[in-house]
């Protein structure tokens, strides 16, 4: 399993948070890697979809309390990310950055189900990826 350095992942999260056009609430973001079986179980249990996926986001929904603020959790499947990067002819680092940025934006409430929402989210992803030094993740090779 090829997992990037945690500090680099943190930089990608910070870039996504800084790239959001609205003020972002303070809070912790947890990013973890999970194998295909674990991600498939989460995907089935929380989204009703079978099989593993590249990234899942779980926005925090905590009641008021004395704990630290939390934005949520991002779960990434290294095997799926590696396979997709190879299939799409992308550098591993670029695809990892995209998954971290994509997952972080989901924690902020961005989505891509409706075409107009997808356009907003993808434009923001392109902007953040460029700031990180990567090309457009949606560009055709």
N, C-alpha and C positions, 0 to 999 in steps of 0.2 A: 504494500500500500504506500503510495507516494503522497505524503501529506506535507504541505508547505509549513514553513516556520511559523509558530504562533504570533510572533511580532509582526510578520508580514501580513498575516490574516487580519490582525488588529488594524494595521494601516488601511486595509481594504474596507473594513467596517467604518473606520473614521472618515474615509473619503466619501463613502455613501451617505453617512450622516451629515457631513459638511456640504454635500452636493444637493441636499433636499432644499427646495425653495422656501419651505416654511420653517419656523422655529421647531427644533427637535427637542422633545422633553429629555431631561437627564435620565439615564438609566443604563443598567448593565445589559450587555448582549453576550450570550453564551454561544460559542460555535463549537460543535463537536462533530467528529467523524464517526460514522456507523457503517458496518458492513451491509452487504446487499440484503441479507435475511432480516436484519434489524430495521433497515429502511423500508423494506417491503411490508413488515408488520406495522410500522407507524403509518405508512401510506394507506394500508387497508383499514386500520383502526380509526384514523382521523379524517381520511378523505374518501374512503369507500372505493379506492382504486387498487387494483391488483398489481403486484410486482414492485421492484425498486424504482426509485426516481433519483434524479441528481441532487436536488436540494428541497428541504422542507423547512418552513418557518412556522413558529408557534409564538405569536404575540402574547405577551404577559397580560393576564387579566386578573390581577390581584386585588383583593379588597384593601381598603385603607388600613394602614398599620405601621408599626415602627420599623419595618425592614427597609433595606436599601431599595431605591427605585429600580425597576426591571423593565427593559423593552421587550425581551423575549429570547427564545432559543432558535438557533439555526442548526439543522442537521444536514451534513453533506456526506454523500456516499462516494468515497474515493474511486471505487471500481467503476461506477457508472460515469463519473467525471472523466476518468482516464479513457474509457471506451469511447465516449462522445468526442473527446478532444481528438483522438486518433481518427475516428470516422469522419469528423468534420475538418480535418487537416489543420487543427488549431494547436498552438503551443499549450502545454499543460498549465503553465502559470497564468496564461490569459484566461483559460476556461475556469480555473479555480477562482481567479479574481472576479470573473463574471458571476459565478455561483454565490460568492460571498456578498457582492453588491446586490444581486437580485434578491437574495434572502433578506438582507438588511432592509431593502426598500419595502418588502412585504411586511416587515415588522412595523414600518411607519404607516402602513395602511394602503400602500400602492398595490394595484392588482392588474391583471391582464386578461380578464375574462371577456369583458366588453371591448370592442374595437377602439373606442375613444380612450378608455382606460389604458389599454395596451400601448397606444401611441404615446401617451404621457409617460408611462413607466419606461418604455424602451428608449425614448428620447433622453430621459434622465440617466438611464444606464449607459447610453453612449457617451454622455457628457462626463460622467464619473470615470468610466473606463479610459477615456482620453486623458483625463487628469492623472490617472495612474500610469499613463504611458502605453496603453494598449489600444489596438484598433477596434473599430466598431464590431461588437460581438454578433451583430445580425447581418453583417455584410456577406455577400456571396463570395466564395473563393474564386 
